[in-house]
Amino acid sequence: QVQPVESGGGLVQAGGSLRLSCAASGRTFSNYVMAWFRQAPGKEREFVAAISRSGGNTNYGDSVKGRFTISRDNAKNTVYLSMNSLKPEDTAVYYCAADWTYSSAYIGVGRHNYEYWGQGTQVTVSS
């Protein structure tokens, strides 16, 4: 079992960059596929990015492809989301999610694929 804790959110101008971190407790972090989702006011929670256990596979939502990069450091039990060229429509609460998997290559893109969730961190992009 892991407990994700997000950090790094804040206020940034459009075109700027921000890096989110998600530290997950537990000794078996490398057995978990990790993902980022986001939820804007009045909207459903949206898939942003995911990374496989080994870090060898990644997947991105269409709206962030080419701008966001997900990475992980299994030695530090941490997953990162580097966000560049931020737009006002990126404004949302960003959630880190984790799920245990046997597969080193598996990536899930749906909310139902993830069992463990953080409390979220607010990202606000001003125009």
C-alpha positions as CSV (number, residue, x, y, z in Angstrom):
1,Q,0.0,0.0,0.0
2,V,1.2,3.5,-0.8
3,Q,0.0,7.0,0.1
4,P,0.7,9.6,-2.5
5,V,1.4,13.2,-1.4
6,E,1.6,15.9,-4.0
7,S,3.6,19.1,-3.8
8,G,4.8,21.9,-6.1
9,G,1.6,23.5,-7.2
10,G,1.1,27.3,-7.3
11,L,0.4,30.3,-9.4
12,V,2.2,30.8,-12.7
13,Q,1.8,33.0,-15.7
14,A,0.8,31.6,-19.1
15,G,3.8,30.3,-20.9
16,G,5.6,29.5,-17.7
17,S,6.7,26.2,-16.2
18,L,6.1,24.3,-13.1
19,R,7.1,20.9,-11.7
20,L,4.9,18.8,-9.5
21,S,6.2,16.1,-7.2
22,C,4.4,13.1,-5.7
23,A,6.1,11.3,-2.9
24,A,4.6,7.9,-2.1
25,S,5.2,6.1,1.2
26,G,5.9,2.4,1.2
27,R,8.8,0.1,0.5
28,T,7.5,-1.2,-2.8
29,F,7.0,2.0,-4.8
30,S,8.6,0.3,-7.8
31,N,5.7,-2.1,-8.0
32,Y,3.2,0.7,-8.7
33,V,2.2,2.3,-11.9
34,M,1.8,6.0,-11.3
35,A,-0.3,8.7,-12.9
36,W,-1.4,12.3,-12.7
37,F,-5.0,13.4,-13.2
38,R,-6.5,16.9,-12.9
39,Q,-9.9,18.4,-12.2
40,A,-11.0,21.9,-13.0
41,P,-14.0,23.4,-11.4
42,G,-17.2,22.0,-12.8
43,K,-15.4,19.4,-14.9
44,E,-14.7,15.7,-14.5
45,R,-11.4,14.4,-13.4
46,E,-9.2,14.2,-16.5
47,F,-6.2,11.9,-17.3
48,V,-3.0,13.8,-17.7
49,A,-0.1,11.4,-17.7
50,A,1.0,7.9,-16.5
51,I,4.3,6.0,-16.2
52,S,4.9,2.3,-15.9
53,R,6.7,0.7,-12.9
54,S,10.1,0.8,-14.6
55,G,9.6,4.2,-16.1
56,G,10.1,2.7,-19.6
57,N,6.5,3.4,-20.8
58,T,4.6,6.7,-20.6
59,N,1.3,7.9,-21.8
60,Y,-0.2,11.4,-22.0
61,G,-3.6,13.0,-22.4
62,D,-4.0,14.7,-25.8
63,S,-4.3,18.2,-24.2
64,V,-0.8,18.0,-22.6
65,K,1.2,16.0,-25.2
66,G,4.4,17.8,-26.1
67,R,4.2,20.1,-23.1
68,F,4.2,17.9,-20.0
69,T,6.6,15.2,-19.1
70,I,6.1,12.5,-16.4
71,S,9.1,10.8,-14.8
72,R,9.9,8.8,-11.7
73,D,12.7,8.1,-9.3
74,N,12.1,4.7,-7.7
75,A,15.0,5.3,-5.3
76,K,13.3,8.3,-3.9
77,N,9.7,6.9,-4.1
78,T,8.8,10.0,-6.2
79,V,7.0,10.7,-9.4
80,Y,7.3,14.1,-11.2
81,L,5.2,16.1,-13.6
82,S,7.2,18.7,-15.5
83,M,4.8,21.2,-17.1
84,N,5.9,23.7,-19.7
85,S,4.1,26.2,-21.9
86,L,1.4,26.4,-19.4
87,K,-2.0,27.7,-20.5
88,P,-4.9,29.1,-18.5
89,E,-6.9,26.0,-19.3
90,D,-4.3,23.9,-17.4
91,T,-5.7,25.5,-14.2
92,A,-6.9,22.6,-12.0
93,V,-6.3,20.6,-9.0
94,Y,-3.7,18.0,-9.9
95,Y,-3.9,14.5,-8.3
96,C,-1.3,11.8,-8.1
97,A,-2.6,8.2,-8.3
98,A,-1.0,4.8,-7.8
99,D,-1.9,1.2,-8.5
100,W,-0.1,-2.0,-7.8
101,T,0.6,-4.1,-10.9
102,Y,2.5,-7.3,-11.8
103,S,3.4,-5.9,-15.2
104,S,6.5,-3.7,-15.7
105,A,5.0,-2.2,-18.8
106,Y,1.4,-1.6,-17.9
107,I,-0.1,1.8,-17.9
108,G,-3.7,2.7,-17.1
109,V,-5.4,5.8,-18.3
110,G,-8.7,5.6,-16.5
111,R,-9.6,6.8,-13.0
112,H,-10.9,3.3,-12.2
113,N,-7.4,1.9,-12.9
114,Y,-6.0,3.5,-9.8
115,E,-6.7,2.6,-6.2
116,Y,-4.6,5.1,-4.2
117,W,-5.0,8.9,-4.6
118,G,-3.4,11.9,-3.1
119,Q,-5.2,15.0,-1.8
120,G,-4.3,17.1,-4.8
121,T,-2.3,20.3,-5.4
122,Q,-3.7,23.5,-7.0
123,V,-2.2,24.8,-10.2
124,T,-3.4,28.2,-11.4
125,V,-2.2,29.6,-14.7
126,S,-2.9,33.3,-15.2
127,S,-3.4,34.9,-18.6
